[in-house]
């Protein structure tokens, strides 16, 4: 699998992303042709080689010239993108980026996405930035995007609404649930456009799997900073095998020595309903030799507080321990097979050596077993046999 890793130690903006992708091998001519493909008359893209600190970098500028560019609503932006000749996947992803921008702006200004004027965020250069970033990744063959925690910056910047704090309100909303750094630089390092790209393209904020770098691009910001080089690095590479990925999870645990067993039975479904990824109860021996229970749950970091509140509300616990850990996960996918007992859902995991392992989904097994009156084991063996036969014939 080909991946891209964004190193956002000086934040990210749309033009920095374009520069990095050109530096990583996306032909400059394809980026220069992009305004015409979006039917934006009078708009041109200028690409140059510059230095930012110790780095040689690629600078991209979108020049509007004398062409008047009106404020645009989301439906105007969507129409421009849908009317272009880009791949359907590129159009769909670019529209998702702008939809996220509109949703953030609507929350900031207390309005609806239909009424949002994109202002500077949705100006013509943002159209080129967003569509160009998505098209550039497609052209480079990137299937998955990973990112380091973006540095946001601090201070104030001027906008059409007057001075606003840094990070900008829309930027902060767009990166809800993502790891970020503020840093000590008095400047806007991550723009709303950059934040919208990351929050749409990055599916998992964990570290990338082991990969072989194939190209490195360095995109330049619009000014030099005294604190560090104002650049965005994008590393494009290929995973060496379909091995595990690394995911950040929060582990929540508490010990119960006075819990009613009838109430304890309801704890697991209550935590799963609250958003826990997994939960378990382990019998153990507490202080003074009393039998007790060890309650453990896993949650996404952004859901950990909700799960902790549910733990405290639904148990006799007086406190919950929380810690962040890295979890190695095998790639997996869902499949359905036909058996003599009906359709059965499977979960297929890819092992580090490239082989695959299948496991029937229990609820699907139980449904087929109850429908036909056959034992669970028999239905499960039939499902695995059907999967193996399908794999040999496919």
C-alpha positions in Angstrom: 0.0 0.0 0.0 1.3 3.5 -0.9 0.9 6.0 2.0 1.8 9.6 2.6 3.0 11.0 6.0 2.6 14.7 6.7 5.2 16.2 8.9 3.5 19.3 10.2 6.1 20.7 12.5 5.4 24.2 11.1 1.7 23.6 10.6 -0.1 23.1 7.3 -1.8 25.2 4.7 -3.3 24.5 1.3 -0.4 26.1 -0.6 2.2 24.3 1.5 0.5 21.0 0.7 0.5 21.7 -3.0 4.2 22.6 -2.9 5.1 19.4 -0.9 3.2 17.2 -3.4 4.9 18.8 -6.4 8.2 18.3 -4.6 7.3 14.6 -4.0 6.9 14.1 -7.8 3.5 15.4 -8.9 4.2 17.0 -12.2 4.0 20.8 -12.0 2.3 21.0 -15.3 -0.7 19.1 -13.9 -1.1 21.6 -11.0 -0.7 24.6 -13.4 -3.6 23.2 -15.5 -5.9 22.8 -12.6 -7.6 26.2 -12.7 -8.7 25.6 -16.3 -10.1 22.2 -15.3 -12.1 24.0 -12.6 -13.3 26.6 -15.1 -11.7 29.5 -13.2 -10.9 32.1 -15.8 -8.0 34.5 -15.1 -6.6 32.2 -12.4 -3.0 31.0 -12.7 -0.7 28.9 -10.5 2.9 30.0 -10.0 5.5 27.4 -8.9 9.0 28.4 -7.8 11.9 27.1 -5.8 12.7 29.0 -2.6 14.5 28.5 0.7 12.9 28.5 4.1 15.6 28.4 6.8 17.9 25.5 5.9 15.4 23.9 3.6 15.1 24.1 -0.2 11.4 24.1 -0.8 8.7 24.4 -3.4 6.5 27.5 -3.2 3.0 27.5 -4.8 1.0 30.7 -5.3 -2.5 31.1 -6.8 -2.8 34.3 -8.7 -6.2 35.7 -9.3 -5.1 38.7 -11.3 -7.9 41.2 -12.1 -10.7 38.6 -12.3 -13.4 39.4 -9.8 -14.1 36.5 -7.5 -17.3 36.6 -5.6 -18.0 35.1 -2.2 -19.2 31.6 -2.6 -21.6 29.4 -0.8 -21.2 25.6 -0.5 -23.5 24.9 -3.4 -21.5 27.2 -5.6 -18.3 25.3 -4.7 -20.0 22.0 -5.1 -21.2 22.9 -8.6 -17.7 24.0 -9.7 -16.2 20.7 -8.4 -19.0 18.5 -9.8 -18.7 20.2 -13.2 -15.0 19.5 -13.5 -13.4 16.5 -15.2 -11.6 15.1 -12.2 -12.0 11.5 -11.1 -15.2 10.8 -9.2 -13.3 10.0 -6.1 -11.3 13.2 -6.2 -14.6 15.2 -6.7 -16.3 13.4 -3.8 -13.3 13.9 -1.4 -12.9 17.6 -2.3 -16.6 18.2 -1.6 -16.2 16.5 1.7 -13.3 18.9 2.6 -15.4 21.9 1.7 -18.4 20.6 3.6 -16.3 20.2 6.7 -15.1 23.8 6.2 -18.7 25.0 5.9 -19.8 23.0 9.0 -17.0 24.6 11.0 -17.7 28.1 9.8 -21.4 27.6 10.5 -20.7 26.6 14.1 -18.4 29.5 14.6 -20.9 32.1 13.3 -24.1 30.4 14.6 -25.6 29.8 11.2 -26.2 27.0 8.7 -23.9 25.5 6.1 -26.2 26.8 3.4 -25.8 30.4 4.5 -22.1 30.3 5.1 -20.0 32.7 2.9 -16.6 31.1 2.7 -14.8 34.5 2.6 -11.0 34.1 2.6 -11.3 30.4 3.5 -13.4 29.7 0.4 -11.7 32.1 -2.0 -10.6 30.8 -5.4 -7.2 29.9 -4.0 -8.8 27.5 -1.6 -10.6 25.8 -4.4 -7.2 25.2 -6.1 -5.6 24.2 -2.8 -8.3 21.6 -1.9 -8.9 20.1 -5.3 -5.2 20.2 -6.0 -4.2 18.4 -2.8 -6.7 15.6 -3.4 -5.8 15.3 -7.1 -2.0 15.4 -6.2 -2.4 12.5 -3.7 -4.3 10.5 -6.3 -1.7 11.2 -9.0 1.0 10.0 -6.6 -0.9 6.8 -6.0 -1.5 7.5 -2.3 -4.1 5.2 -0.7 -3.8 6.3 2.9 -2.7 9.5 4.7 -1.0 9.7 8.1 0.1 12.9 9.9 2.1 14.0 12.8 0.4 16.4 15.3 0.1 19.7 13.5 1.5 22.8 15.2 -1.2 25.5 15.3 0.6 28.7 16.4 -0.7 31.4 18.6 -1.5 35.2 18.6 -3.9 37.0 16.4 -4.5 37.5 12.7 -6.8 39.9 10.8 -9.8 38.6 8.9 -12.9 40.0 7.2 -14.5 39.8 10.6 -11.7 41.8 12.3 -8.9 40.4 14.5 -9.4 36.8 15.5 -7.3 34.6 17.8 -4.8 31.9 16.6 -5.6 29.1 16.2 -8.6 30.4 14.3 -11.9 29.2 15.7 -12.7 27.1 12.6 -9.3 25.5 12.7 -9.9 24.5 16.3 -13.3 23.0 15.5 -11.9 21.1 12.5 -9.2 19.4 14.5 -11.5 18.2 17.4 -10.4 14.8 18.4 -6.9 15.1 16.7 -3.6 15.5 18.5 -2.2 19.0 18.1 0.5 21.3 19.4 0.2 25.0 20.0 3.9 25.9 19.9 5.6 29.2 20.7 5.4 30.9 17.3 3.3 34.1 17.2 1.8 33.2 13.8 -1.0 31.2 12.2 0.8 28.0 11.3 -2.2 25.8 10.5 -4.9 27.5 8.5 -8.6 26.4 8.2 -7.9 25.0 4.8 -5.0 22.9 6.0 -7.0 21.7 9.0 -9.9 20.7 6.8 -7.6 18.7 4.5 -6.0 16.9 7.5 -9.3 16.2 9.2 -10.8 14.7 6.1 -7.8 12.8 4.7 -6.4 11.4 7.9 -8.4 8.4 9.0 -6.2 7.4 11.9 -4.0 9.8 13.9 -1.7 7.0 15.0 1.9 6.6 13.7 2.1 5.1 10.2 3.0 1.4 9.8 6.5 0.5 8.8 7.1 1.8 5.3 9.8 2.4 2.7 10.1 6.0 1.7 10.0 6.6 -2.0 9.8 10.4 -2.3 10.0 13.4 0.0 8.4 16.8 -0.9 8.9 20.1 1.0 6.3 22.8 0.6 7.1 26.4 1.6 4.9 28.6 3.7 4.4 32.2 2.5 7.0 33.7 4.9 10.2 33.0 6.8 10.0 32.4 10.5 12.9 33.1 12.9 11.9 30.2 15.1 12.1 27.4 12.6 11.9 26.6 8.8 8.3 27.4 7.7 7.8 24.2 5.6 5.6 21.2 5.4 7.3 17.9 4.6 5.3 15.1 2.9 6.9 11.6 2.7 5.4 9.2 0.2 6.2 5.6 0.7 5.1 2.0 0.5 4.3 -0.3 3.3 6.7 -3.3 3.2 4.0 -5.8 4.1 0.4 -5.9 5.1 1.4 -6.0 8.8 -0.2 -4.3 11.7 -1.0 -0.6 12.2 -0.5 1.3 15.4 -3.5 2.9 17.0 -3.8 5.1 20.1 -6.4 4.0 22.6 -7.2 5.0 26.2 -7.3 2.2 28.8 -9.8 2.8 31.7 -9.9 0.6 34.7 -11.2 0.4 38.2 -11.4 -2.2 40.9 -14.7 -3.2 42.5 -14.9 -5.0 45.9 -18.5 -4.2 46.9 -20.4 -4.5 43.6 -23.7 -6.4 43.4 -23.1 -9.3 40.9 -26.5 -8.6 39.3 -25.5 -5.0 38.7 -22.0 -6.0 37.5 -23.6 -8.1 34.7 -25.0 -4.9 33.2 -21.7 -3.0 33.2 -20.3 -4.4 30.0 -23.3 -3.5 27.7 -23.6 -0.1 29.4 -19.9 0.8 28.6 -20.2 -0.5 25.0 -23.3 1.6 24.5 -21.3 4.6 25.8 -18.8 4.1 23.0 -16.2 1.7 24.5 -14.3 -0.3 21.9 -14.2 -3.2 24.3 -14.9 -4.0 28.0 -14.3 -6.9 30.4 -14.8 -7.9 34.0 -12.0 -10.0 35.6 -12.5 -11.8 39.0 -9.7 -11.1 41.4 -8.8 -11.0 45.1 -8.8 -7.6 46.7 -7.2 -6.3 49.8 -8.1 -8.1 53.0 -8.7 -11.2 50.9 -12.1 -10.1 49.6 -13.2 -11.3 46.2 -13.7 -8.5 43.7 -13.9 -7.5 40.1 -11.4 -5.7 37.9 -13.4 -3.6 35.3 -11.4 -2.7 32.2 -12.5 -0.8 29.1 -10.8 0.5 25.9 -12.0 3.7 24.2 -11.0 6.2 21.5 -9.1 9.0 23.3 -11.9 11.5 22.4 -14.5 9.2 23.9 -12.6 8.3 27.1 -14.3 10.8 29.3 -17.8 9.7 28.3 -16.9 6.1 29.0 -15.3 7.1 32.4 -18.5 8.9 33.4 -20.6 5.8 32.5 -18.2 3.7 34.6 -18.7 5.9 37.6 -22.5 6.2 37.1 -23.2 2.5 36.7 -20.8 1.0 39.2 -19.8 1.4 42.9 -16.4 2.8 41.9 -15.1 6.0 43.4 -12.5 6.6 40.7 -11.3 5.5 37.3 -7.6 5.2 36.2 -6.9 6.3 32.6 -3.8 5.9 30.5 -3.0 6.2 26.8 -1.4 3.2 25.1 -0.5 2.1 21.6 -2.4 -0.9 20.2 -1.1 -3.0 17.3 -3.9 -3.9 15.0 -4.0 -6.3 12.1 -5.7 -5.1 8.9 -9.2 -6.5 8.7 -12.2 -6.5 6.4 -15.7 -7.9 6.4 -17.0 -10.6 4.1 -20.2 -12.6 3.8 -20.3 -16.3 2.6 -23.1 -18.6 1.5 -23.5 -21.8 3.5 -26.1 -24.6 3.6 -27.5 -22.8 6.6 -27.8 -19.3 5.0 -25.5 -16.3 4.7 -22.9 -15.9 7.5 -20.7 -12.8 8.1 -17.0 -13.2 8.6 -14.2 -11.0 9.8 -11.0 -11.5 7.7 -7.6 -10.5 9.3 -4.4 -10.2 7.3 -1.4 -11.6 9.2 2.1 -10.1 9.1 3.3 -12.8 6.6 0.5 -11.8 4.2 -1.7 -14.8 4.9 -5.3 -14.4 6.0 -7.3 -15.7 9.0 -11.2 -15.8 9.0 -13.4 -15.8 12.0 -17.3 -16.0 11.8 -19.2 -13.1 13.5 -20.9 -14.7 16.5 -24.3 -12.9 16.1 -24.4 -14.0 12.5 -23.6 -17.6 13.5 -26.2 -17.5 16.2 -28.9 -16.3 13.9 -28.2 -19.0 11.4 -28.0 -21.6 14.1 -31.4 -20.6 15.6 -33.0 -20.4 12.1 -31.9 -23.9 11.1 -31.6 -25.7 14.5 -28.0 -26.7 13.8 -25.2 -26.4 16.4 -23.1 -23.2 16.4 -19.9 -25.2 15.7 -21.4 -26.9 12.6 -22.5 -23.6 11.2 -19.1 -22.0 11.9 -17.2 -24.8 10.3 -19.5 -24.6 7.2 -18.8 -20.8 7.0 -15.0 -21.3 7.1 -15.2 -24.1 4.5 -17.2 -21.8 2.2 -14.6 -19.0 2.7 -11.7 -21.3 1.9 -13.5 -22.7 -1.2 -14.3 -19.1 -2.3 -10.7 -18.1 -1.9 -9.4 -21.0 -4.0 -11.9 -20.4 -6.7 -11.6 -16.6 -6.7 
